[in-house]
Amino acid sequence: MTAVLDYQQLKADLSKELPGIEIQAESSFLLALPEDIHHVCQYLVSRPVQMDYLTNLTAADYPEYIEIIFHLNSIVNNTAMTLKTRLTDKTNPKMASVVDIWRGAELQEREIYDLFGVVFENHIGLKRIFLWEGFEGYPLRKDFTNGH
């Protein structure tokens, strides 16, 4: 059975290893600022945590922000965790791509871009994956109306 990491301990470790980066530990996830997410992910993939497998990368639209949710696993350590970040600028949501850390993020970031409008900076080929070029709006946003 996969063990879930102790988020309070992980927060303490991250604070020690990445001074100046603000991390919040909730009961079921870690929360990092969008500008720090790439550094946090780089740490999480390294030893001792070794979150070497990005199981899922998704998003959720809330009135005040778009939340990006990472579900991570360590195959070596048989552990799992959830990491989140919140993009408060909904008119121009953007954050760093993590494709250079987990290659499996490529299509998942494209899906979030296509359906939520989040731009992943330094992505290797950010373009629509489901909808056609020229499609207006982002269908998984709560304010999407499709012209009706």
Buried (B, 14 or more C-beta within 10 A) or exposed (E): EEEEBEBEEBBEBBBEEBEEBEBEBEEEBBBBBBEBBBBBBEBBBEEEBBBBBBEEBBBBBEEEBBBBBBBBBBEEBEBBBBBBBBBEEBEEBBBBBBBBBBEBBBEBBBBBBBBBBBBBEEBEEBEBBEEEEEEEBBBBBEEBEEEE
